[in-house]
Amino acid sequence: MSRKERLVVIGNGMAGARFVEELIARGGRNRYEITIFGDESTGNYNRILLSGVLAGTHTAHDIFLNPLPWYAQNGVTLHAGHRVSGIDTNLRVVHAGEVAAPYDKLVIATGSSAFVPPIEGLRRDGQLVDGAFVFRTLDDCSAIRKHAERARRAAVIGGGLLGLEAAKGLLGFGLSVHVVHLASHLMEMQLDAPAGRILARSVAAMGARVSLETATVAVRGEPVSELVFADGSSEPCDLLVIATGIRPNVDLARAAGLAVGRGITVDDGLQTSDPNVFAIGECAEHRQTMYGLVAPLWDQARVLAERFVARDASCTSYRGSKTSTKLKVAGIELAVMGERDGDEPDDEVVTYSEPARGIYKKMIVRDGKLVGAILLGDASSASTLLSAFDRADPVPEARGELLFPAVAGGGACKVEDLADDAQICNCNGVTKGAIVQAVRAGKRSLKMLCDATRAGTGCGSCKGQVEQLLAHEAGDAVTEDPSIHWYVPGVPLTKPELVAEIVARGLRSVSAVFAELAAGKEDPASKPGLASLLKTMWGSAYEDERDARFVNDRVHANIQRDGTFSVIPRIFGGVTSADELRRIADVSDKYGAKMIKITGGQRIDLLGLPKDELPNVWRDLGMPSGHAYTKAFRTCKTCVGSEFCRYGVGDSTKLGIAIEKRFQGLEAPAKVKFATAGCPRNCSEATVKDVGVVAIEGGRWEIWVGGGAGSRVRKADLLCIVDSHDEVLRISGRFLQYYREQAKWLERTYDFVERVGIEALQKIVVEDSEGIAARLDAEMQRAVDAYVDPWREAEEPVHPTQFASLIPVSSLVKKAAGGPR
Amino acid sequence: MKRLGPIDLVALGEGRTFDVDGERIAVFRTRDGQVFATQADCPHRGGPLADGIVGAASVICPLHARRFDLASGACRGDDCAPLKTYPIEIRDGALFLVEERAPLHLAP
C-alpha cells in the first residue's frame, strides 16, 4: 500500500473520539495516520456522567472513556488543550496556534457549547461574572463544586435535562435550590405537559423550588448576589448555573467557507460541502436535523468509520437516527423515544398517570406500531418499548402489556437490585456481580457482554436480565453489535440480503459463501446456519460440505456429555408395534445401550452408544431416523384421539402419523415440534408446540402456531380453523415454509410468530395477501419430495472414517506405506 | 517422525481422534490445506474436540462451544486452559507427527 492518508479530527469529545475508536476497530490504522485536536487538556470522557461528578457519585477518573495513554497506545497523535484556530481547505491544513497539521481527510466534531442568554449583569468583558457558571465540561464541574462550598442559595436557570441534573447536584451540597424555567413545563423538548407537571412535583419533593414561565432579566452583584425577574420581583442568590440549552460550534467551519445552516451541513455520507471534510455529532446538521443525544452521534461515528475503511464508500450511508434515550434526570428514571405528542388524526395515545408516585407513561401507536413513548418515574418497561420502537414491531393488542411488563408475566423484581452473588445465568452459573464487572471493563454491547461472561449463551432465557443490567450500568453508553441483525455472525448481511446475494451469485456451498461474501474468512460458528439455509434454498442442488455441519448432523445422532451418542428411531405419531419394540430391545442388548428412555416427545431413546456402532444400530433397528439431533422437524406428539378415547372428536393419531410422514427430516432454522389433540382437553399439550392441531366438534381442526414450553413458555396463537386432515397438512406446511424462508438462524417459532405478528401471518398464510401461497406450497412439496433418510448412510458412508471414534496408530503396526524413510 | 496414515483418514475441514501408542490425539485438516494436532479431549469438560466444527484455524468443542486456536492451543475467551499441541506435517500425502525427541538424521 502507498503512503498512509493523513486524517485529522477536530474535537476529542463523545463524537470525535468515538469515531476514532470505531475506525481503529476496523483496522483504520493501516490506512490512516490519525491526529486529534481537543480543546480540553484531558482525554475523552463521558459527558453524560458529568452530573455524577457534580453530585459527587463519580470522580473525574470514573468517567474517562479514553484516558491520555490510550491515544499513544493506539498510535493516535493527540493535541490536548490545543484550540484549533483555522482550517485552510485549499492547502488542506489545520492550524492550532503553533501547530499546523496537514490533512488528506478532515473530520469536524466540535460539538456544541452552552448557550448563554442575554441577561443584564450576567457577563463582564464577555466572561460570566463570578458565581455564575455554565455546566458543560469537567472544568465547569470543579468550578461549581468549589464555589458551592461557600454558597447557600443556588439558582438554576433552565429546567431542561441539564438544569435538573445541576439542581440535583447542588441539593447534595445542602444548598437551597431554585429552578427558574421560561417555558410552561419542565423538559418541554422531551416531555408533554402532563409529564412535565409530574416531574415538577417529583423535583419539588426532592427539595428544589420550581418556578415556571419565569424570565430572569438581571443578575446583580459581583460575585452574584441577587436575581431579578420579569415581574419585578427579586431574590438573593450566591450561585447561579445557566443551563438554557446548547449552540453548535460552527464558527471554524463557517470561517473555512463550509456550508453552514443551523449546523454544519452534511449529506448521507456525512460529507460537508468540501469533499475532503466531514462532520459528525452535535455540530452537524443532517437532513435539516440536529442531534443532541448520544446514540445518533454514535451511529454517525460508526457509519463514517465504515465509509473510511470500505473499498466502496457507497456501501453504507447515514439516513438519520431514530431518537430514543433512557436516562436518569435528577435520580428520576426517564425514557423517551420518537414523537412526543401524537397529533395525527388516527394516532392512538395510551397514557397512565400516577402523580403521587411520580409515574407517567405514554405510548403513541400509529398503524399498530409504536412511534413514540414517554416513561417517567418507572422505566422498567423501557427496554421492551425501545426494542418495539427501534424494530417497528407490532404492538400487542393489549397495549398495557408493553407499559406494564409484570402484567405480561415479566418479573416485578428489578435485576439491578439483586445482590452481587445472585445467579443470573442459570445455565452457566454467571452471577450479577460478574456481569456488572464485565460492563465496567468495557463490554458495552449485549453480544460482547454475553460472549465475555457466557451469560445468556445457554438457553438464552436470561438475556433480558443481562440486557437490563447492561442498560442500568452503562446507560447511554450501551452500543448495539451490528452482528445481531445478521443471519450468522460471520457474514455481515441480514437474512434477506444474504438470500439475495446467494441467489444473485449462485452460491451453492458454505465455502463459496465465505469466499464471496465474507472476504474469504471462514467462521466456524457460522457454518451450520449457512448449511441449513443453503439446503433450504437449493434443495437437491445444494453442494453439501460435511465439515459445515455440527457433529450430530455428520453422524445423525445426538452427542452426549461423555462423547457417546443417543439414537432415537422414527416412531410415527408415537404409535409403535410389538415387532418394533422387540427389535429396539434386541438392539439395546446387542450394543449395550446404557439407558432406554421414553422422551418428552413420546419416542424411545437409546443412550450411550459408541459412534462406531451407529451404522450397525440403524441397520438392526430397520427403522428410519427420528431426527432428534438436528434443527429440523422433530416429532408430532399425539393423544389417543377418537378411535379409542371416549371424549375424542377427531382422529389425532392418524393425523399425527400423516404429519410426521410428510414433514420428517425437514430442515428449519430451529427445531420444530408438532402435536395433535383429539379434543379441546388438549392432552398432547398442542398449544405449547411450534404447531399444534386441536380437533373441535364438527370435524374441524384448530391450527395453533408459535407455542413452546422450554426455556420460554408461550401459548401458541390460533392461525385458523380448517375442515380436514389434508387442509391441516397444507396450511401447516405453508406456515412452515414461510418460517423456513423468513426466520433467523436458531429463531424458534415462538420468537418468529411474535416478531412477525399473528395477524400478519394469517394474512400471508391463510388469506394469501401477498400472492405467494402457491409458491410456498410448491416449495414445501419440493422439500418433502427431496427427503432421504440419513440413516441410509449405514450402507453408504460419505467418508471412510465418518463413524470412527478412534483411529488406532501403533508403532508396532506400520504396515500401509512403511514407516518414515 | 510417526506416520499416522494417509491424509484422507481425516475428511477435509474436519477432525479425527487417533490413538498414538495409548495417547489420544486429535488431528484437524482445514479447508485451506493445513493440518494441526492437539490433545483430543477438551480441558473444559472432556468433550471430543475432533467432533468439533473447524474454521479459521480454530475448533469449537461440540459439547459447550469453547473455542480453541489450533496453532497455539489457546482458548478464545480465556476461561479455559490451553490445549497441548503437537507438531504435525504432511509428506507424500500422509500425516506425520514430528516427535520432538526423534533423531535428526531420520528426517529426509
Interface residues (C-beta under 8 A of the other chain):
Chain A: D451 A452 R454 T457 S511 K521 E522 D523 P524 A525 K527 P528 E545 R546 D547 A548 R549 F550 V551 R554 I559 R561 D562 G563 H799 P800 T801 Q802 A804 S805 L806 I807 P808 V809 S810 S811 K814 A816 A817 G818 G819 P820 R821
Chain B: M1 K2 R3 L4 G5 P6 D8 L9 V10 A11 L12 G13 E14 R16 T17 F18 D19 V20 D21 R24 R31 R45 G46 G47 P48 D51 G52 I53 V54 G55 A56 S58 V59 I60 P62 L63 A65 R67 G77 D79 D92 A94 F96 L106 P108
